């Protein structure tokens, strides 16, 4: 049976990390004596690997300065973890993931986080049992390169026709298109609906109920057996 594969981004899709990522970028800039970035600039870089993201944010930095910026960003997150700052899972996310798993979907993660961040998320209650595999920027080329999505398909034995990528940024959409997978966006994360549609999203869901309906349509249109939707 050609069971569908749903690959989920984490930040801005399953987990509301808007405040923590903006705080880390702001504190890191302050540590290096850089101008504190506006949120609108920070949200554009989310999803990329951290060095690439911070290079986009501050393109004039030397390699050594960029390495310092990356280290300062990571230190900010370490402070937040020491303070036991917990980034909340979006309401409805776990219900959707459990329903898909129960109905036979294969689930995977593809994120711009490093492996340490992925490990922390997989330690959340119930997460480890949901996902067949997880893929991050440290595994190879980060988004929008399709490498992570190809790896998720290989780990699940899925093909592009039965795979959909769900994310909140144009980087997720571009990765999906590069892999030949079905690109779905969500409206509650970092990039706007218009930015995701312009990148090629087939649909941008308003909430998890809307997302489930879009996934059902994908399963049906992909001729995936109707008892696995």
N, C-alpha and C positions, 0 to 999 in steps of 0.2 A: 504494500500500500504506500502510495506517495504522500506521506504525511507532510503537511506544510511546516516550514521553519520561519519563526518570527524572531528577528534579531533586534534587540532593544539597546538603544543608547541609555546611559545612566543620568548624567547631569542634565537637568531641565526636562527630562522625559519621565523617569521613574522617581527621581529624587530632586527635591527643591533645594538646589545649592546656589541659588542666585546671591543670597546675602554673603555666604562664606567665600565664594570666589571673588566677589567684589571687594570684600574685606582684605583678602590675601593680596590682591593686586594693589590695593591702596596702601597697605602696610609695607609691601615690598618696595613700592616706589618711594615711599617716605624714607625707608631705611637707606636707600641709595641716593637720596637727595634729588629725586626726579619729581616732576610735577605729578600730582595725584590725578589719575585718569578719571574721566567721566564714565558713569555706568554704561552709557551707550557705546563707548569704545570697548569696554571690557566684554560686554555681552557678545560682540561680534567675533571674538577670538575663541570663545568656548567651544570645545569639541576638537580643536587642534591639539597636537602634542604640546606639552608645556613650553619647551624651548622655542618651537615654531610660533606658538601663540604669543609669547612675550616678545619675540622678535618683531612680529606684526605690530604689537603695541608700541614698541620702542625701536624702530628700525635703525636708528643712528648709533646704537650701542656697539662697541667692539665685542669680539668673541668673549674676552675675559669679563667685560661688564655684563654681557648677557648671562654668563654663567653665574655671576654674583646675583643677578636679578632672579634667576631661577631658584638659587639657593635661598634667597630672602623670601620668595613666594612659598617655598616648601616649609621654611621655618614658621611662617605665619600659620600654616595649616597645622603644624606640630603644636603650636601654642593653643590653637582652637581645640585640638584633640585633648591636650592636657587640661583644658578648661571644661572638657566633656561637652563641647558643642556638638549637637547631633543634628545633622541635616535631615529634615523629615521626608519620608516617602509620601508622594502625592496621594491624597484621598482617592480611593478607587483603584490604585495601581495593583495592589496585592489581589484584590478580587478578580481583576482582569487576568493577571498572570495565572492564578489558580484555575480559573475557568478554562483558559487556553490549554493548560497542562492537562486538566481533567478530560478535555475533549480531544486529546491526542496530538496537539501541536507540539513540535519540538521548539525549545526556547534557548536563546543564546544572548550573550552580551557583547557589545562592541563599543568601546569607550576611549576617549582621549585621556582618561586617568592613567596613572602608572599602576604597576602590578600591586603595589602596597595599598593603593586606594581601592582597587578591585577586591582585594582580600578583605578589607574592612567592610565593604558592602556585602560580600558574600557571607559575612558573619552575622548579618541581620537575620532576625528570626524568620525561618522559612525559606530564605533565598537559596541556600546551597542545594536544596532538593529540586529547585525549579529549572535550573539551567543545565543544558547538556555541556556547554563550554562557555568560556569567557575569553575575550580578546582585547588587548589594550595597545597603546602606542609603543610601549616598550618591546612588544613582540616583533615589531618591524615597522614599515612605513605607517604613519598615522593618517587620519582622515585629512583630505578626501580620497586618498589612495584606497583602492578597493581591497587591499591585501587582507585586512581583518575580516571582511565579509567573505572572501574566498576561503579563509581559514575556518570560519564558522560553518560554511557549507560542507567543507571536507570533513569536519568533526562530526557533523550530523548525517552525512551521506545524502545531502540535499542537492538539488540543482537550482539554477537561477530562477527557473519558471515557478518553483514552489517556495521561493524565499521572498520575504518582505523585510525591509529595514524600517524600523520605527524610531524617529528621532525628532529633535526640536530645532535643528539648525540646517542651513544650506549645506554644510559640510557632510552631514548625514545623507542628505538627498543626493549630493554629488557622488558619494561613495556607493550608494545603492545603484545609481545609474551606471557607474563605471563597472560594477559587477554584473549588470544585467538583471538586478533584482527589482522588486516592486517598491517604489519609494513612498512612504507614508510619513506625514509630519504631524506634530501636535502643537496646539496654539498656546500652551501654558508655560513654555520655556524661555529660551534666550533669543531666538530669532523670530521675527514677526511672520504672520501668515503670508503676507505678500512676498517676503524674502524667500520663504520656502517654496511657494508656488513658482516664483521666478526661476528658482534653481531646478524645478522639474517635478516637485511633489505631485502625486496623483490626487491626493486629498490631504487636507490639514484638519485633524479632528479637534472639535471644541472641548470634548471631555472624554472620559474613558468609555462611556456608553457609545458615543459616536465612533470612537476608535474600534470598539468591538464590532460595530456594524460594518465598518470599512474592512476589517479583517474577514468577516463573514463573506462580504462581496468578493474579496480577493480569492478566498478559497473556492467559491462557486465559479467565478470566472476563469480560474486556473484549472477547472475540471478536477479538482481534488475531491475525493469521495465525500458525499454529503453527510456521512456519519462522522466525519472528522472535519469539523468546521470551527 
